[in-house]
């Protein structure tokens, strides 16, 4: 029993839920496409239905992600949660910093090409 890693279990659960949402979205797009081909739906109805299904799939994914994260946090001690939050904040700051660098680099490109 000591070989069981809770984090690995949560990761597998999360990946399984992502896969289920992805498969559901793919299958729904196939069904809508088939109905449009058969003439049972107009192309416009198919697009509207597909957008709605995609929105619902994204909501389901977001809800699953939140639930998985909450479960993982609940399994941690307060010290572990604090360290995890600090690590996430650091990663977020690094990503924000990278985004600013990309924006600045992208802003320089038109001036360079104009010369």
C-alpha positions in Angstrom: 0.0 0.0 0.0 2.9 2.3 0.6 3.7 2.2 -3.1 0.6 4.1 -4.0 1.4 7.7 -5.0 -1.6 10.0 -4.4 -0.2 12.6 -6.8 0.1 10.0 -9.6 -3.4 8.9 -9.0 -4.7 12.5 -9.3 -2.6 13.0 -12.4 -4.1 9.9 -14.0 -7.6 10.9 -13.0 -7.0 14.3 -14.5 -5.6 12.9 -17.8 -8.5 10.5 -18.0 -11.0 13.3 -17.6 -9.2 15.3 -20.3 -9.3 12.3 -22.6 -13.0 11.8 -22.0 -13.8 15.4 -22.7 -11.7 15.3 -25.9 -13.3 12.1 -27.1 -16.8 13.5 -26.4 -16.1 16.7 -28.3 -14.7 14.7 -31.3 -17.7 12.4 -31.4 -20.2 15.2 -31.1 -18.5 17.0 -34.1 -18.7 13.7 -36.1 -22.4 13.3 -35.3 -23.1 17.0 -36.3 -21.1 16.5 -39.5 -23.0 13.4 -40.4 -26.4 15.0 -39.7 -25.4 18.0 -42.0 -24.3 15.6 -44.7 -27.6 13.7 -44.5 -29.5 17.0 -44.7 -31.1 16.6 -41.3 -29.5 19.8 -40.2 -28.6 22.8 -42.1 -24.9 23.9 -42.1 -25.8 26.9 -40.0 -27.7 24.7 -37.4 -24.7 22.3 -37.4 -22.3 25.2 -36.6 -24.5 26.5 -33.9 -24.9 23.0 -32.3 -21.2 22.3 -32.6 -20.4 25.6 -30.8 -22.8 24.8 -28.1 -21.4 21.3 -27.6 -17.8 22.7 -27.6 -18.8 25.2 -24.9 -20.4 22.5 -22.8 -17.3 20.3 -23.2 -15.1 23.2 -22.1 -17.3 23.8 -19.0 -17.1 20.1 -18.1 -13.3 20.1 -18.5 -13.0 23.3 -16.4 -15.2 21.8 -13.7 -13.2 18.5 -13.7 -10.0 20.5 -13.5 -11.2 22.5 -10.5 -12.4 19.4 -8.7 -9.1 17.5 -9.4 -7.1 20.5 -8.1 -9.3 20.8 -5.0 -8.9 17.1 -4.2 -5.1 17.4 -4.6 -5.0 20.4 -2.3 -7.2 18.7 0.3 -4.7 15.8 0.4 -1.8 18.2 1.2 -0.8 19.5 4.6 -1.0 23.3 5.1 2.8 23.5 4.7 2.6 21.6 1.4 -0.3 23.8 0.2 1.8 26.9 1.0 4.8 25.6 -0.9 2.6 24.5 -3.8 1.0 28.0 -4.0 4.4 29.6 -3.9 5.6 27.4 -6.7 2.5 28.2 -8.8 2.9 31.9 -8.1 6.5 31.7 -9.3 5.6 29.9 -12.5 2.8 32.4 -13.2 5.3 35.3 -12.7 7.7 33.6 -15.1 5.1 33.1 -17.7 3.9 36.7 -17.3 7.5 37.8 -17.7 7.9 35.6 -20.9 4.7 37.1 -22.3 5.9 40.6 -21.8 9.2 39.7 -23.5 7.3 38.3 -26.5 5.1 41.4 -26.7 8.2 43.6 -26.6 10.0 41.5 -29.2 6.9 41.5 -31.4 6.6 45.3 -31.1 10.1 45.8 -32.4 9.5 43.7 -35.5 7.5 46.3 -37.6 10.2 49.0 -37.0 13.0 46.6 -38.1 11.2 45.6 -41.2 10.3 49.2 -42.1 14.0 50.2 -42.2 
